[in-house]
């Protein structure tokens, strides 16, 4: 009887968790829809253009129409492509992007999983998307796709190392890999956030994160002017939408992670403002991070491949290691 009650209890909680997961999926899809719209508007304003302004008031329904167009387009698979891998690649690119969001704490009570190795979980799972991109380039049986996939593998592996190393200083300061613990270790004043003691790590993290997202100025895997569209040149319709969805879900994830690790999470910038709900502070910081990524795309040109690789290995890597050394020395000095 007790086993039956325990099993029922487990199923009930599983259904509740699944329900919240579906709700959160729709929240993320809504974010992606209007993040694309907002990005087009921001770039338009910065380049003295209107951006989307035809469908709906202020063009608000333009992205919805674009998504609908993608969903009804013919789903083609090249004749000599590796069919199984071709179909699998978009799924492998998207699923890790959504799964990493489970460990992000948005408020002390609003989170899906409080893993004591949440930061390690994020770094490990996000790496799987690289495999999906490489599979897409290989399975398409297209030289442009293959070049894009190989570029992506080289770029994402190269910049993933300084990205993880830039976080070691925060782990040393907090003594934990739990994202919730890291946020709680930051004070309710902006000078107590990790941004200032870890300013070197923050700069390395931002640069490496932009490269991991394959966004300007590090959008070499796609490089429309060189590789047509890179690894997804042979994809259309629903499968192409999966790649676009994965990219913008990672924008969501990186912005949320930056807010948690360096900007105090749900903490206010000043202790006297703690009457404002923590979720609002999180959303404001998160929105600034998203805007920053769009701002970069409108401002910076694409760099060359040799510059990209040299910068990652010869500049970011030594700086990230230097930050770990400085953090260790400071912790040893102030602990005495």
C-alpha positions in Angstrom: 0.0 0.0 0.0 2.8 2.4 0.9 4.5 1.6 -2.4 1.3 2.4 -4.3 0.9 5.7 -2.5 4.6 6.6 -3.2 4.2 5.7 -6.8 1.0 7.8 -7.2 2.8 10.7 -5.4 5.7 10.4 -7.9 3.4 10.3 -10.9 1.6 13.4 -9.7 4.8 15.4 -9.2 6.0 14.1 -12.6 2.9 15.4 -14.3 3.1 18.8 -12.6 6.8 19.1 -13.5 6.0 18.2 -17.1 3.2 20.7 -17.2 5.5 23.5 -16.0 8.0 22.4 -18.6 5.5 22.8 -21.4 4.5 26.2 -20.0 8.2 27.2 -19.9 8.6 25.9 -23.5 5.9 28.3 -24.7 7.5 31.2 -22.7 10.8 30.5 -24.5 9.1 30.2 -27.9 7.4 33.6 -27.2 10.8 35.0 -26.3 12.4 33.7 -29.5 9.5 35.1 -31.7 9.8 38.6 -30.3 13.6 38.5 -29.8 13.9 38.2 -33.6 11.4 41.0 -34.1 13.3 43.2 -31.5 16.6 42.4 -33.1 15.4 43.5 -36.6 14.0 46.7 -35.1 17.1 47.5 -33.2 19.4 46.9 -36.2 17.0 48.9 -38.3 17.1 51.9 -35.9 20.9 51.8 -35.7 21.2 51.7 -39.5 18.5 54.4 -40.1 15.9 51.9 -41.3 12.4 51.2 -40.2 12.7 47.4 -39.7 9.6 45.3 -40.0 6.6 47.6 -40.0 4.0 46.0 -42.4 2.2 43.1 -40.8 0.3 44.2 -37.7 0.8 47.4 -35.6 4.5 48.3 -35.7 5.2 45.1 -37.6 4.5 43.0 -34.4 3.1 40.0 -36.4 6.0 39.9 -39.0 8.0 37.2 -37.1 4.8 35.1 -36.6 4.2 35.2 -40.4 7.8 34.2 -41.0 7.5 31.3 -38.7 4.3 30.2 -40.3 5.9 30.4 -43.7 8.8 28.2 -42.5 6.4 25.6 -41.1 4.4 25.2 -44.4 7.5 25.2 -46.7 8.4 21.9 -48.4 10.7 19.8 -46.3 13.5 18.7 -48.7 16.3 16.2 -48.1 19.2 16.1 -50.7 19.2 12.8 -52.7 22.8 11.8 -51.6 22.5 13.1 -48.0 22.9 10.8 -45.0 19.2 10.7 -44.3 19.3 9.6 -40.6 22.0 12.1 -39.6 20.4 14.8 -41.6 17.1 14.4 -39.7 18.9 14.0 -36.3 21.2 17.1 -36.6 18.5 19.8 -35.9 17.2 17.9 -32.9 20.7 17.5 -31.4 21.3 21.2 -31.9 18.1 22.3 -30.2 17.4 19.9 -27.3 20.6 20.8 -25.3 19.8 24.5 -25.8 16.5 24.0 -24.1 17.7 21.5 -21.5 20.3 23.8 -20.0 17.6 26.3 -19.0 16.4 23.8 -16.3 19.2 24.9 -13.9 18.9 28.6 -14.2 17.5 30.1 -11.0 15.3 33.1 -11.9 14.2 33.9 -8.3 14.9 31.9 -5.1 11.8 29.9 -5.7 11.4 30.0 -9.5 13.6 27.3 -10.9 13.3 23.8 -12.3 16.3 22.0 -10.8 18.7 23.1 -8.1 21.7 21.0 -9.0 24.8 21.3 -6.9 26.8 21.0 -10.1 24.5 23.3 -12.2 27.3 25.2 -13.8 29.1 22.0 -14.8 25.8 20.7 -16.2 25.4 23.8 -18.3 28.9 23.7 -19.7 28.7 20.0 -20.5 25.3 19.9 -22.0 25.7 23.0 -24.2 28.7 21.3 -25.8 26.5 18.7 -27.4 25.0 21.3 -29.8 28.4 21.4 -31.5 27.9 17.8 -32.5 24.5 18.7 -34.1 26.1 21.4 -36.2 28.9 19.1 -37.3 26.4 16.4 -38.2 24.4 18.9 -40.3 27.5 19.9 -42.2 28.5 16.3 -42.8 25.1 14.8 -43.6 24.1 17.4 -46.1 26.8 16.1 -48.6 27.5 19.7 -49.6 30.9 21.3 -49.6 29.6 24.6 -48.2 27.8 22.8 -45.4 30.9 20.7 -44.6 33.1 23.8 -44.4 30.6 25.5 -42.2 30.4 22.5 -39.9 34.2 22.2 -39.6 34.5 25.9 -38.9 31.9 25.6 -36.3 33.6 22.7 -34.6 37.0 24.5 -34.5 35.5 27.7 -33.3 33.1 26.3 -30.6 35.7 23.9 -29.2 38.4 26.7 -29.2 36.2 29.2 -27.4 34.6 26.8 -25.1 37.8 26.4 -23.2 38.3 30.1 -22.2 34.6 30.3 -21.6 34.8 27.6 -18.9 38.1 28.9 -17.5 36.6 32.3 -17.1 34.1 30.8 -14.7 36.7 29.1 -12.5 37.3 32.4 -10.6 33.6 32.5 -9.6 33.7 28.9 -8.5 36.8 29.6 -6.3 35.1 32.6 -4.7 31.9 30.8 -3.9 33.2 27.3 -3.3 30.2 25.9 -5.2 29.0 24.9 -8.7 25.4 25.6 -7.8 24.0 28.6 -9.6 21.6 29.3 -6.8 24.5 29.4 -4.3 26.5 31.7 -6.6 23.6 34.2 -6.8 23.1 34.1 -3.0 26.8 34.8 -2.5 26.4 38.2 -4.2 25.1 41.1 -2.2 22.2 43.4 -2.7 24.4 46.3 -3.8 25.9 46.4 -7.3 29.5 46.7 -6.1 29.0 43.3 -4.3 28.2 41.5 -7.5 30.8 39.2 -9.2 31.1 41.6 -12.0 33.7 43.7 -10.2 36.0 41.2 -8.5 35.8 39.1 -11.6 35.9 41.8 -14.2 38.7 40.0 -16.2 36.7 36.8 -16.2 33.6 38.8 -17.2 35.3 40.2 -20.3 36.6 36.8 -21.3 33.2 35.2 -20.7 31.4 37.8 -22.8 33.7 37.4 -25.8 33.8 33.6 -25.6 30.0 33.5 -25.2 29.4 35.6 -28.3 31.7 33.2 -30.2 29.9 30.2 -28.8 26.6 31.7 -30.1 28.1 32.0 -33.6 27.0 35.6 -33.7 28.6 38.7 -35.1 31.5 39.3 -35.2 32.2 35.6 -34.8 29.6 34.2 -37.2 32.1 32.4 -39.3 30.2 29.0 -39.4 27.3 30.7 -41.3 29.2 33.5 -43.1 26.5 34.2 -45.8 28.9 36.1 -48.0 31.4 33.2 -48.1 29.5 29.9 -47.4 26.0 30.8 -48.6 24.5 29.8 -45.2 27.1 27.5 -43.8 26.1 24.2 -42.1 22.3 24.6 -42.7 22.4 25.6 -46.4 20.6 22.4 -47.4 17.9 22.7 -44.7 14.5 24.2 -45.3 11.1 24.4 -43.6 10.7 23.0 -40.1 14.2 21.6 -39.8 15.8 25.0 -40.6 13.5 26.6 -38.0 15.0 24.2 -35.4 18.5 25.6 -36.1 17.2 29.2 -35.8 15.3 28.3 -32.6 18.4 26.7 -31.1 20.4 29.9 -31.8 17.9 32.2 -30.1 17.3 29.8 -27.2 21.1 30.0 -26.5 20.8 33.8 -26.6 18.2 33.3 -23.8 20.4 30.9 -21.9 23.7 32.9 -22.2 21.9 36.1 -21.2 20.3 34.4 -18.2 23.6 32.8 -17.2 25.4 36.2 -17.4 22.7 37.7 -15.2 23.1 34.9 -12.6 26.9 34.7 -12.6 28.0 38.3 -12.8 25.0 40.7 -12.4 23.6 39.5 -9.1 20.7 37.5 -10.4 17.5 38.6 -8.7 19.3 41.0 -6.3 18.6 44.7 -6.7 21.4 47.1 -7.6 20.9 48.9 -4.3 19.7 47.4 -1.0 17.1 50.2 -0.6 15.4 48.9 -3.7 14.8 45.4 -2.3 11.0 46.1 -2.2 10.9 45.6 -6.0 10.2 41.9 -6.9 13.4 40.0 -7.7 11.9 38.6 -10.9 11.7 42.2 -12.2 15.3 42.8 -11.5 16.3 39.6 -13.2 14.2 40.5 -16.3 15.7 43.9 -16.6 19.3 42.6 -16.4 18.5 39.8 -18.7 16.9 42.2 -21.2 20.1 44.4 -21.2 22.2 41.3 -22.0 20.0 40.4 -24.9 20.1 44.0 -26.2 23.9 44.0 -25.9 24.1 40.9 -28.2 21.8 42.6 -30.8 23.9 45.8 -30.5 27.1 44.0 -31.4 25.5 42.5 -34.5 24.5 46.0 -35.7 28.0 47.5 -34.9 30.8 45.1 -35.6 32.0 43.5 -38.9 32.9 39.8 -39.2 36.5 39.0 -38.4 38.7 36.6 -40.4 39.1 32.9 -39.6 42.8 33.2 -38.7 42.1 36.2 -36.5 39.4 34.3 -34.7 41.5 31.2 -33.9 44.6 33.2 -32.9 42.5 35.5 -30.6 41.0 32.5 -28.8 44.2 30.6 -28.2 46.8 33.3 -27.9 44.8 36.0 -26.1 41.7 34.7 -24.3 43.2 31.5 -23.0 46.2 33.2 -21.3 44.0 36.0 -19.9 41.6 33.4 -18.5 44.5 31.5 -16.8 45.8 34.8 -15.5 42.4 35.5 -13.9 42.5 32.2 -12.1 46.0 32.9 -10.8 45.0 36.4 -9.6 41.8 35.1 -7.9 43.8 32.4 -6.1 46.4 34.9 -4.9 43.7 37.4 -3.7 41.8 34.6 -1.9 45.0 33.5 -0.1 45.8 37.0 0.9 42.4 38.0 2.2 41.8 34.7 4.0 44.7 35.4 6.4 
